[in-house]
Every structure is written in C-alpha cells, then in structure tokens.
Amino acid sequence: MKPSIPRGTRDFGAYDMRKRNYIFSIIRKNFELFGYEPIETPAIENISTLTGKYGEEGDQLIFKILNSRLHENQKKELLTKEFAKTLQTAYNSPELTNKALRYDLTVPFARYVVMHHHQLTFPFKRYQIQPVWRADNPQRGRYREFYQCDADVIGSNSLLNELDLITLIDTCFKELNVPVVLKFNNRKILTALAEMVQHPDKIVDITVAIDKLDKIGKEGVNAELSANGIDETAIAKLEPLLDFKGSNAEKVQILKNVVGTNEIGLKGIEEIEYLLNAATTRLKHLTLELDITLARGLNYYTGTIFECKANAGTFTPSILGGGRYDNLTGVFGLNDMSGVGISFGIDRIFDVMNELDLFPASIQAQSTTQILFINFGQHEATYCLTIIAQLRSEGIACELYPDQKKIPKQFEYADKKKIPLVCSIGSQEMESGVFTVKELQTGLQEKLSLAQLLQKLKR
Amino acid sequence: MKPSIPRGTRDFGAYDMRKRNYIFSIIRKNFELFGYEPIETPAIENISTLTGKYGEEGDQLIFKILNSRLHENQKKELLTKEFAKTLQTAYNSPELTNKALRYDLTVPFARYVVMHHHQLTFPFKRYQIQPVWRADNPQRGRYREFYQCDADVIGSNSLLNELDLITLIDTCFKELNVPVVLKFNNRKILTALAEMVQHPDKIVDITVAIDKLDKIGKEGVNAELSANGIDETAIAKLEPLLDFKGSNAEKVQILKNVVGTNEIGLKGIEEIEYLLNAATTRLKHLTLELDITLARGLNYYTGTIFECKANAGTFTPSILGGGRYDNLTGVFGLNDMSGVGISFGIDRIFDVMNELDLFPASIQAQSTTQILFINFGQHEATYCLTIIAQLRSEGIACELYPDQKKIPKQFEYADKKKIPLVCSIGSQEMESGVFTVKELQTGLQEKLSLAQLLQKLKR
C-alpha cells in the first residue's frame, strides 16, 4: 500500500522548516517588540463557536469532527431519528458531530476573551501563531492546512491601534525584505453605500460582490448584484466606484463626492484620512493604497480593513488580512469590546519569498550539525562519545556516525547533509589526543587538539 | 450563549505560554545539538495511514474528520447503502470519513520516511514538535489535545542510537531541573517470555496485561492473562518476573536465569547489558531502572523500550516514552528500516514543573514589554510614536497606551501587566526632550533624555 497525505496538506522537510522558522521568528520577535503577548487555543472548537461567523461560504469550509464512542441508546436514536431523514440532517446532527477544526484564529480569540475576560487586562494585546483548517479547493497558495500569525488588540477603539498595526506590518515585511502593497478600506464606506442604494440589508451581498471585482470583472459584479435583487439604478450608483483611480488623496476626494452627507460614510472617510496622514510619514517600506473594492468575505469587520499583496513576482493571493471588528465578542455574550487585528499568511509569504529568492544565504545550509565524528568501531566510538559530550556542552551541534560502515560512506553522509567538518579519531589519535579534522568544502585537513578544535568550531 | 471549549482541550494565556516555550526551547536546542533535524507533517492524515498501528484500544481513540461537501449521488449511496446498515458501518464508511487527526508523531514520521526516502540521507535523524489528538477520557495529565516532542533516528540498528537518546534525555531533564527516573526494558525479553509459555501469538495480550501491573496488581494481571486464554502453568512461569527486585545488575541476573537459552531472550539481555554499562558512566542526572513490567501498549516496538516518570511530587503519569521499532515503515511498503525514538510529553512536564515549582524566576514576569508610554492626547501620542519607533528599532519592547484615559487608569494597566517602567511625555517634556520615567516597583522617578532612557533600558 503506497502512503499519501490528504490533498491540500503538506510535509515540511528540514530545509523548508528552516526557511519557515526564519519567517516565524521575525514575525514573533516584532509581535513582542510591539507589546503583544502570546496565547494558544485548541485546534478543536465546539461547532457552535465557529458556525455563523464566516458567512455561508465560510461555514461550508469548516472541517467537522466525528463524535467518538457513542452510547448505545444514542446510536439507536441516530439510526432511526436522524439517518431516516436526509443526509444533510445527519450531517448537522450534534449526536454525529459537535466539534470542528478552527477556521481562523480571530473567532477563537473572541471566544477566549469572553471566557477569560475577568483575568485579562484591557486593552488586551495578544498574538497567536497556530495552524487553521479549511475544506477549500486546493490551488496555488491555497492549502487545507496552513498557519496564521495573528496580532489583535481588543478593548480599545482608538485608531492608534490601527496605526500601530500598520507600523507592525511595515516593520515585519521590511525585515523579511518582501516588497508589499498594503491595500486598505473602511467597512463604514461600504455600509454607507448600501444605505445610499436603499439596500442596507444587502451590505454583505454587496461587499462580497464588490470583493470579487478582480476575479469576475464589472459585468460579473453587476450581474451578481442584480441576482441579489439590487435594481439597475442602485447598481448604477455604485458603478463609478468600481474604477476610481489616482493617488490616495484623489481617491478620498472622489469618495467624498459620492458619499455626500451620509453620516456613517463621513465617519469612514474621517478614519481613512487620519490613517493616511498618520501612516504615510511613518512607513519605511510599504506602499499604502486605498482600495474601495476591498471588502473581504468576513462578516465581522465594521471599520478599517487591511489586505497585503506581494508587489513583485507572479504570486497574486493576499499574504495578510485584517481589520476592525466592533462586536465580535457580542455573539458570545460580551458587548462593547471593539477589536482590531491582522493575520500574516506565512505559507503564502513562504511561497513569495521562494519565488523571489529572498531567503538569506545563511539558512540555505542543510544542517545545523557542525561536525561529524567517524565511527571506526566500538572502541573508538566510545572515545568519541566523551569528546562529543564536551562539544555539545559548549553549544556545538555534533554527531557520531552510528554504524561502523566504510569510511567513504560516512564522509558521503556528511557531504549530503552539508555538515562542514569531519573528525577522524582512530587508535593513533586516541593515543596522541590530536585529531584529524577535514573541511569538506575546501578539502583542507588539520591535526587539532580538543582545545584547538573547540576554538575552530567557536569561530 | 456562554462559550466553552471541548473537554480535554485547554487555552493557554501569556503566562503559561512563557513557561511552555521555556520547555520547548530547551528541548529544541538539545535536539539540534544532538544532530536531529526539524520536520513537520500535517495534523490531518488519511485514516488508512493511522489505523492498525496503535492496537485496538488506540484505534478507538482516533478522532475522525467528517468528509466535506459530498456529491449528490454519493449522498444517495450513503443514505441507502450505508446508513441502512448499522451505525458502525456508517462510521467506518470512507464516504463519510476518510481523514483523521494524528494520534502520535511516530506513525506519520514512518509515513513521511516512506514517501520521501529518495530525498533523505540515512541514517535519518529528525525531530518534530507538534500537537496530537486522542479521544481519551480526560483526567489529571491526560488531555485530548497535547504536544509531543519527538526525536527519532531511522535507518540504523546500532545501539549507539539508543545510547545517544538516553544521553539526550539526561541532558534535557538536567537542564529543565526535573528529577526523573528512566525506566527501560527490551521487547525481545517479552517476546522470549511469550515463546517460553508457548503463546508466541499472545505477545500483545501478555505485554498489555503486564503493562497494567501498576494499575490492577498481580491478581488483575493474572486474571487478564487467563482471560486471554493463557493457562495456569504458563501464568506461573511469568509470575516470578512480576516482582523481581534489586539493582539493575541483580535484575539482569534474575532475567538470565528465567530466560535460560531462549535465543531472542539472550539477545535482549545482551542489549540491556550493553546499554546499562555504556549509559551508567555517562548519566549526569537520570536514575536508570530496568523494569520488566514496562511494555507500553504500542504494537510496533521490537527492541529497547523507554519510559520516564518524575522522581518527586505526586504526578505519576509518564512524561516521556519511546523505543526501537524494526519495521514500522514496512506497513507502508519500505522494509529494512529499523528506527528508534523518544517522545517528550511536554504538557505533563509542564504539570510536573508547576507542581514542583521548577520554573526560573526570570519567566515569572507577566510582560515582555519593558516600558509603557502614557497617552496624554493626540498631540503627545504622535510624539511618543516616534520615540517608540526608535526604541523598538533598538530591540526594546514598548507600548503606547492607545486611549486617552485618566492617568491612574493607564498606570494601573502597566501595573497589572507587570510592565516595569512608565514614561510620561507631556507638552513640557516634548519641549525639553527630557522625559519622566517611573519604576513601578520602587516608585523611583527620573528625568531622562532619550539617550539616557535607552541606556537604562539596555541595562
């Protein structure tokens, strides 16, 4: 039987792990420099916690977990009551499944805040780096298991938080050396538009439709809008916004003309202008772009919306998303907890950095092991173990070849693993205490005492 | 609706995260010092990959994932064919579920080795630090989601690998300062015993029964043995082994007498003696104890078996397990790949260290943020942001209080989060460029320039 892994999932070998850990470490370091504290939540959440937060499309993509070990009477119940009905019923039956894999880190975070808010200090700034799962159709940059790196602050509605997050994004991508455009928008504008076209109820339909502009074009968007029962005149009112161009300042001007006196629209414009003015002077790396088509599928955003894309190469999916949510904890019974956060898509950042070859040469090396000790046999091996113990206690990563194989075979092992040095200790070296050390790259061979070897390795 | 999390799962706040990361970092560092390379595998594996590897009891504890989005015709199929039959059938129907959450890291590792063996260099030493899931009944030290930290070497049957792993265990627990007894045994002994009592087929039953000695006592074990069809005389032959005492050397002697000339038994004794002699001189911290009742439920062990328990406090569950498996990759079609590995149960190590209060004082601090800047209003805040950007670029973690709340409220935030310093920059300080900095613990208040502040923070 040939083994395989589920589609949309991946194995990561040592080489990829080093690259990924490089990204993780830079993001984690900056999360902490910016005052965010680490938390972790379970991969498994109650279904009731997750459903209804991501829109209908999202709910479809939640991986549900089969209940383990049912009681006999429950089984009968299910067999008769549930499975007699349609499969759909059985699928949603809590007796069959009441747990699911987390779909993102934001909703579990909101759940966490509600459950622990008595012990937390607000405004609460947390970061969280964990995998999430989505039963999506795998394609380039879209996986069924992928990591999210989230930073959120909850319990404060100050725009200084948005500003701090923009700076955080700027700092991380600058250090990662990834060319990035940060597109942003404000959900209040979209709400205003929905109001203005007399379809306040249809904001989700409208935003989801607008969100697809890049994919399905104007005609597509308009078709979807009218399919959602939005009439010609309303659609006409929206259309000019689908291709407004120019500098951010010019775009704001267009927005002002369209929004007119709509109250929530004006509030949205005010927020946009504040961030544009405050951020522009501080950004060291990012390109900031106001994008009215940016809506993001998620239902819970109420203010600023963020999205980052690589500014070079052929990789188009967004590599970061985020925004302001005024009442995500409300569904769990805790109101007046406005939050804002961002999520780095590190699997996609990994893809971008691979395509653009942005990883430093230092982590191109395959092995952390600095020196391999040749195994000449039981007696010599035992001697080597003592040397190895001393080197490791000095922080030097080293290995003894475990098997008494032919010497060339052992050198080949070091070569393949890109271990830079090989140390040969035979009976002669054991007597003299002077070891033969070979640099594989240069071929240079030296006779070194333990002290000299240690000195060489510490360099 | 009051939110909750599934039983057996946990949330980890910043304080616990710091303690857990302390354990992770020490284990990871030593894994790399010993030449193990990092890999990661998906949380989701095909059911066929997992089932049949952990014994019947284990298979029962595998969390299965409901297939997403079935095609209509599949649904009908299921409705008629499967769900007409018993629920058990439906439960195992691949149309209903073909994926599951990994149960440990060893089987996925074997699967990984088989799928990637053309790119790997053997002997292949890998470490893997990821969560696993088991639908077990939660109790003290037993969770449904927990982390494993595994180090394995595969493609070598040299006992030097066992020796290296014992040294690795010794080094990690010494650095963690956790008092530990390392119990070990050899599966070959158990095989020999099964042969000697004319029940070679019953080795699993026998080992599983013996494994329960601590829990159900001699009578319990004997009852279970005879329940498994092992006759009185056979049980009698085994009994002396259930309470053999003394030093490791004395135990080996008893073993020799019992095993007699049984070939595989003698091989097992040879391996045990080698490890005892080689390890004892090298151990700096561990207590090594030969324990014939140690069998571990897992089917795939064939040689040495490891298990660690805390040597102090009231926490009895094992905190590390491992052993030699001669042909785990065979089930996936790759033979002659003997491997040996260990798995640190960091959630239990965390519990032990909490009970024994073994975490260093340095990580008892709640916050990584070194200094909080008071928010006196838009104008002052904007000024602070520039200072903050400079401090962060120097590697100082700092925050601006995002809201223009009353000053005492802002100091309370720093106090609760255990942020050591608070910096107040009002209009006066902005003019003079000299800031007021207060140490919350001592109450000491200083006037510092940015340069002086930076100096103070770097100390």
Chai-1 contact restraints between the chains, C-beta under 6 A:
chainA,res_idxA,chainB,res_idxB,connection_type,confidence,min_distance_angstrom,max_distance_angstrom,comment,restraint_id
A,P3,B,T49,contact,1.0,0.0,6.0,A-B,restraint_1
A,P3,B,R111,contact,1.0,0.0,6.0,A-B,restraint_2
A,P3,B,V114,contact,1.0,0.0,6.0,A-B,restraint_3
A,P3,B,M115,contact,1.0,0.0,6.0,A-B,restraint_4
A,P3,B,F332,contact,1.0,0.0,6.0,A-B,restraint_5
A,I5,B,P42,contact,1.0,0.0,6.0,A-B,restraint_6
A,P6,B,I44,contact,1.0,0.0,6.0,A-B,restraint_7
A,P6,B,K99,contact,1.0,0.0,6.0,A-B,restraint_8
A,T9,B,P42,contact,1.0,0.0,6.0,A-B,restraint_9
A,T9,B,I44,contact,1.0,0.0,6.0,A-B,restraint_10
A,D11,B,T41,contact,1.0,0.0,6.0,A-B,restraint_11
A,D11,B,Y112,contact,1.0,0.0,6.0,A-B,restraint_12
A,F12,B,E40,contact,1.0,0.0,6.0,A-B,restraint_13
A,G13,B,I39,contact,1.0,0.0,6.0,A-B,restraint_14
A,A14,B,E37,contact,1.0,0.0,6.0,A-B,restraint_15
A,A14,B,P38,contact,1.0,0.0,6.0,A-B,restraint_16
A,M17,B,P38,contact,1.0,0.0,6.0,A-B,restraint_17
A,E32,B,T368,contact,1.0,0.0,6.0,A-B,restraint_18
A,E32,B,A397,contact,1.0,0.0,6.0,A-B,restraint_19
A,L33,B,R392,contact,1.0,0.0,6.0,A-B,restraint_20
A,L33,B,A397,contact,1.0,0.0,6.0,A-B,restraint_21
A,G35,B,T369,contact,1.0,0.0,6.0,A-B,restraint_22
A,G35,B,E399,contact,1.0,0.0,6.0,A-B,restraint_23
A,E37,B,A14,contact,1.0,0.0,6.0,A-B,restraint_24
A,P38,B,A14,contact,1.0,0.0,6.0,A-B,restraint_25
A,P38,B,M17,contact,1.0,0.0,6.0,A-B,restraint_26
A,I39,B,G13,contact,1.0,0.0,6.0,A-B,restraint_27
A,E40,B,F12,contact,1.0,0.0,6.0,A-B,restraint_28
A,T41,B,D11,contact,1.0,0.0,6.0,A-B,restraint_29
A,P42,B,I5,contact,1.0,0.0,6.0,A-B,restraint_30
A,P42,B,T9,contact,1.0,0.0,6.0,A-B,restraint_31
A,P42,B,E145,contact,1.0,0.0,6.0,A-B,restraint_32
A,I44,B,P6,contact,1.0,0.0,6.0,A-B,restraint_33
A,I44,B,T9,contact,1.0,0.0,6.0,A-B,restraint_34
A,T49,B,P3,contact,1.0,0.0,6.0,A-B,restraint_35
A,F63,B,I65,contact,1.0,0.0,6.0,A-B,restraint_36
A,K64,B,L66,contact,1.0,0.0,6.0,A-B,restraint_37
A,I65,B,F63,contact,1.0,0.0,6.0,A-B,restraint_38
A,I65,B,I65,contact,1.0,0.0,6.0,A-B,restraint_39
A,L66,B,K64,contact,1.0,0.0,6.0,A-B,restraint_40
A,L66,B,L66,contact,1.0,0.0,6.0,A-B,restraint_41
A,L66,B,T97,contact,1.0,0.0,6.0,A-B,restraint_42
A,S68,B,A135,contact,1.0,0.0,6.0,A-B,restraint_43
A,K75,B,L87,contact,1.0,0.0,6.0,A-B,restraint_44
A,L78,B,L87,contact,1.0,0.0,6.0,A-B,restraint_45
A,L79,B,L87,contact,1.0,0.0,6.0,A-B,restraint_46
A,F83,B,F83,contact,1.0,0.0,6.0,A-B,restraint_47
A,L87,B,K75,contact,1.0,0.0,6.0,A-B,restraint_48
A,L87,B,L78,contact,1.0,0.0,6.0,A-B,restraint_49
A,L87,B,L79,contact,1.0,0.0,6.0,A-B,restraint_50
A,T97,B,L66,contact,1.0,0.0,6.0,A-B,restraint_51
A,K99,B,P6,contact,1.0,0.0,6.0,A-B,restraint_52
A,R111,B,P3,contact,1.0,0.0,6.0,A-B,restraint_53
A,Y112,B,D11,contact,1.0,0.0,6.0,A-B,restraint_54
A,V114,B,P3,contact,1.0,0.0,6.0,A-B,restraint_55
A,M115,B,P3,contact,1.0,0.0,6.0,A-B,restraint_56
A,T121,B,K416,contact,1.0,0.0,6.0,A-B,restraint_57
A,T121,B,K417,contact,1.0,0.0,6.0,A-B,restraint_58
A,P123,B,P402,contact,1.0,0.0,6.0,A-B,restraint_59
A,A135,B,S68,contact,1.0,0.0,6.0,A-B,restraint_60
A,E145,B,P42,contact,1.0,0.0,6.0,A-B,restraint_61
A,S156,B,P402,contact,1.0,0.0,6.0,A-B,restraint_62
A,S156,B,D403,contact,1.0,0.0,6.0,A-B,restraint_63
A,S158,B,P402,contact,1.0,0.0,6.0,A-B,restraint_64
A,S158,B,D403,contact,1.0,0.0,6.0,A-B,restraint_65
A,L160,B,P402,contact,1.0,0.0,6.0,A-B,restraint_66
A,N161,B,P402,contact,1.0,0.0,6.0,A-B,restraint_67
A,F332,B,P3,contact,1.0,0.0,6.0,A-B,restraint_68
A,T368,B,E32,contact,1.0,0.0,6.0,A-B,restraint_69
A,T369,B,G35,contact,1.0,0.0,6.0,A-B,restraint_70
A,R392,B,L33,contact,1.0,0.0,6.0,A-B,restraint_71
A,A397,B,E32,contact,1.0,0.0,6.0,A-B,restraint_72
A,A397,B,L33,contact,1.0,0.0,6.0,A-B,restraint_73
A,E399,B,G35,contact,1.0,0.0,6.0,A-B,restraint_74
A,P402,B,P123,contact,1.0,0.0,6.0,A-B,restraint_75
A,P402,B,S156,contact,1.0,0.0,6.0,A-B,restraint_76
A,P402,B,S158,contact,1.0,0.0,6.0,A-B,restraint_77
A,P402,B,L160,contact,1.0,0.0,6.0,A-B,restraint_78
A,P402,B,N161,contact,1.0,0.0,6.0,A-B,restraint_79
A,D403,B,S156,contact,1.0,0.0,6.0,A-B,restraint_80
A,D403,B,S158,contact,1.0,0.0,6.0,A-B,restraint_81
A,K416,B,T121,contact,1.0,0.0,6.0,A-B,restraint_82
A,K417,B,T121,contact,1.0,0.0,6.0,A-B,restraint_83
